[in-house]
């Protein structure tokens, strides 16, 4: 069982749960700090480790008119400020090889988006930074294919790897989450992350943007944590219906404290009685 260091935190499938949460994209510095503060308070109260997440650029929006975020320069400054002033580890997406080294100066975890998970040069560039790398399993991959991705990143000399399940394409704007994927990916030894909100996304479901079924996001989180995973990834917003992206599948911020507390209870049971596959 491998453990991954993220700043002062240690993430593992056999360790207490880590919550990775924040808005889909950065809106303003104040907004990001507000969500980070409320999530840290909720996680501290429940005994969960916490990593803030947000994207400085949503490079894979459904339509050309979709809002993309603050951009790399302004966005990384906001993330770096959260990390330094609030003492919270931060995660963000990277979209090109060149962005990896730049983003690594400001964040603790580089996230490889699902659509880019097989891009060898991206994986190598991220691994070469020495930062933790969270790879989202492509909607087009079987879970056992993630071993090839692990091999690519390990070739850079790093073992700071997280593997995220975010659903599999089922056709016609629909994803399906197969919980068998979690223990299958855990066979790599690396911490497994369940993306509870993107797994209920309906990609392109609104024509010019994605839809989603946010009411099922807590269901996905609870089901995954009951199996024993390293972390849960959740996008949250104080008013999801006004969020610039992924609002339909985001969990309202005021619901997060109870959800985190519930997840920690499931986590304690799962870690006390690990599943053997």
C-alpha positions in Angstrom: 0.0 0.0 0.0 1.6 3.2 -1.1 1.2 6.6 0.7 1.4 10.0 -1.0 2.6 13.1 0.7 0.7 16.3 -0.1 2.3 19.1 1.9 1.8 18.1 5.6 -0.8 15.4 4.7 -0.4 11.8 3.9 -3.0 10.1 1.6 -3.5 6.3 1.4 -6.2 3.8 0.9 -5.6 2.6 4.4 -5.4 6.0 6.1 -8.2 8.4 7.2 -10.1 9.9 4.3 -8.9 13.1 2.5 -11.5 15.5 1.1 -10.5 17.3 -2.1 -13.1 20.0 -2.6 -13.7 23.5 -4.0 -15.4 25.3 -6.9 -15.1 24.0 -10.5 -13.3 27.1 -11.6 -11.8 30.1 -9.8 -14.1 33.2 -9.9 -12.4 35.7 -7.5 -9.8 35.5 -4.8 -12.4 36.3 -2.1 -14.7 33.6 -3.4 -12.0 31.0 -3.4 -10.9 31.9 0.1 -14.5 31.8 1.4 -15.0 28.3 0.1 -11.6 27.1 1.2 -12.3 28.5 4.7 -15.7 26.9 5.1 -14.5 23.6 3.8 -11.4 23.6 6.1 -13.7 24.3 9.0 -16.0 21.4 8.1 -13.2 19.0 7.6 -11.4 20.0 10.8 -14.7 19.4 12.7 -15.1 15.9 11.2 -11.5 14.9 11.4 -10.9 14.8 7.7 -7.8 15.9 5.8 -8.5 18.7 3.4 -7.1 19.8 0.0 -8.6 22.8 -1.8 -9.2 22.4 -5.6 -10.1 24.8 -8.3 -9.2 25.3 -11.9 -7.5 28.5 -13.3 -8.6 27.5 -16.8 -11.4 25.2 -17.9 -9.9 24.3 -21.2 -12.4 21.6 -22.2 -15.7 23.6 -22.0 -18.5 22.2 -24.1 -18.9 25.3 -26.2 -16.7 28.2 -27.3 -18.8 30.6 -25.3 -18.3 28.8 -22.0 -16.5 30.7 -19.2 -13.0 29.4 -18.7 -11.8 31.0 -15.4 -9.2 33.5 -14.3 -6.3 32.3 -16.4 -3.0 30.8 -15.4 -1.2 34.0 -14.0 -4.1 35.3 -11.9 -5.3 31.9 -11.0 -2.0 30.5 -9.7 -1.6 33.6 -7.6 -4.9 33.0 -5.9 -4.0 29.3 -5.3 -0.6 30.2 -4.0 -2.1 32.7 -1.6 -4.6 30.1 -0.2 -1.7 27.6 0.3 0.5 30.1 2.1 -1.9 32.3 4.1 -4.5 29.6 5.0 -2.1 26.6 5.3 -4.3 24.5 3.0 -2.7 22.3 0.3 -4.1 23.1 -3.2 -4.8 21.1 -6.4 -5.4 22.4 -9.9 -5.6 21.1 -13.5 -2.9 21.4 -16.1 -3.7 21.3 -19.8 -0.3 21.3 -21.6 3.2 20.1 -20.8 4.5 23.7 -20.5 1.9 24.4 -17.7 3.2 21.6 -15.5 6.4 23.3 -14.3 4.7 26.7 -14.0 1.8 25.4 -11.9 4.1 23.3 -9.7 5.5 26.5 -8.3 2.1 27.5 -6.8 0.3 24.2 -6.0 0.8 20.9 -4.2 -1.0 18.6 -6.7 -1.1 18.7 -10.5 -4.3 17.1 -11.9 -4.4 15.5 -15.3 -7.9 15.9 -16.8 -9.6 12.7 -18.0 -9.4 13.7 -21.6 -5.6 14.0 -21.4 -4.9 10.9 -19.2 -3.1 9.0 -22.0 -1.0 11.9 -23.2 2.5 10.5 -22.5 4.2 13.9 -22.7 1.7 15.4 -20.2 2.2 12.6 -17.7 6.0 12.8 -18.0 6.0 16.6 -17.6 3.8 16.4 -14.5 5.9 13.6 -13.0 9.1 15.4 -13.6 8.0 18.3 -11.4 8.2 16.1 -8.3 4.7 17.2 -7.2 1.9 14.8 -6.5 0.0 13.9 -9.7 -3.7 13.1 -9.7 -4.8 11.4 -12.9 -8.5 11.3 -13.7 -9.3 8.0 -15.4 -10.6 8.7 -18.9 -14.2 8.2 -19.6 -13.1 5.8 -22.3 -10.8 3.6 -20.2 -11.3 0.4 -18.2 -9.9 0.7 -14.7 -7.2 -2.0 -15.3 -5.8 0.2 -18.1 -4.6 2.7 -15.5 -1.5 0.5 -14.9 -0.1 1.9 -18.1 -0.6 5.4 -16.9 1.1 4.6 -13.6 4.1 3.1 -15.5 4.5 6.3 -17.5 4.5 8.5 -14.4 6.7 6.1 -12.4 9.3 6.3 -15.2 10.1 9.9 -14.0 11.2 8.5 -10.7 8.2 9.7 -8.7 5.6 7.6 -6.8 3.5 10.6 -5.8 0.5 9.4 -7.7 -3.3 9.5 -7.1 -5.8 7.7 -9.4 -9.3 9.1 -9.8 -12.5 7.4 -10.9 -15.0 9.8 -12.6 -17.3 7.6 -14.5 -17.3 5.8 -17.8 -19.0 7.0 -21.0 -22.3 5.2 -21.5 -23.3 7.1 -24.6 -25.7 10.0 -25.3 -24.5 12.4 -22.6 -24.5 9.8 -19.9 -21.9 8.4 -17.6 -22.0 5.3 -15.4 -19.9 4.7 -12.3 -18.9 1.1 -11.7 -17.8 0.8 -8.1 -15.7 -2.3 -9.0 -13.3 0.2 -10.6 -12.2 1.4 -7.1 -10.7 -1.8 -5.8 -9.4 -2.6 -9.2 -7.4 0.6 -9.4 -6.3 0.1 -5.8 -4.5 -3.0 -6.9 -1.8 -0.6 -8.2 -1.1 0.2 -4.5 -1.7 3.9 -5.1 -4.4 6.0 -3.4 -7.7 5.9 -5.2 -9.9 9.0 -5.4 -13.7 9.0 -6.1 -14.9 12.0 -8.1 -18.4 12.1 -6.7 -19.6 15.2 -8.7 -18.2 14.6 -12.2 -19.4 11.0 -12.1 -23.0 12.4 -12.1 -22.2 14.9 -14.8 -24.1 14.6 -18.1 -21.4 15.7 -20.6 -22.8 18.1 -23.2 -26.3 17.3 -21.9 -27.6 20.8 -22.3 -26.4 21.2 -25.8 -24.0 24.1 -25.2 -23.0 23.0 -21.7 -23.0 19.9 -19.5 -25.9 18.9 -17.3 -25.8 16.8 -14.2 -27.7 15.1 -11.4 -26.3 16.7 -8.2 -28.8 14.9 -6.0 -26.8 11.7 -6.7 -23.4 13.1 -5.9 -23.6 12.3 -2.2 -24.8 8.8 -3.1 -21.6 8.3 -5.1 -19.4 9.7 -2.3 -21.0 7.5 0.3 -20.9 4.3 -1.8 -17.2 4.9 -2.6 -16.1 5.7 0.9 -17.9 2.6 2.2 -15.5 0.5 0.1 -12.4 2.2 1.5 -10.6 4.8 -0.7 -7.9 7.4 -0.1 -9.9 10.5 -1.0 -13.1 11.9 -2.3 -13.2 14.7 -4.9 -16.2 17.0 -4.7 -17.0 20.3 -6.4 -19.0 22.7 -4.3 -20.4 26.2 -4.5 -22.6 28.4 -2.3 -25.1 28.7 -5.2 -24.5 26.0 -7.8 -27.2 27.3 -10.2 -25.2 30.5 -10.6 -21.8 28.8 -10.9 -20.0 29.5 -14.2 -19.4 25.8 -14.9 -20.5 22.4 -13.7 -23.3 23.8 -11.5 -25.7 21.0 -12.2 -23.5 18.4 -10.6 -22.0 20.5 -7.7 -23.1 20.0 -4.1 -24.3 23.2 -2.3 -21.7 24.4 0.1 -24.1 24.5 3.1 -24.7 20.7 2.7 -21.0 19.9 2.9 -20.4 19.8 6.7 -23.0 17.1 7.2 -21.8 15.2 4.2 -18.2 15.3 5.3 -19.1 14.1 8.8 -21.2 11.3 7.3 -18.3 10.2 5.0 -15.9 10.1 7.9 -18.2 7.6 9.7 -18.4 5.4 6.7 -14.6 5.7 6.3 -13.9 4.5 9.8 -16.0 1.4 9.3 -14.4 0.7 5.9 -10.8 1.1 7.1 -11.5 -1.1 10.2 -12.8 -3.9 7.9 -10.9 -3.6 4.6 -12.3 -5.3 1.5 -10.0 -8.0 0.1 -10.2 -8.5 -3.7 
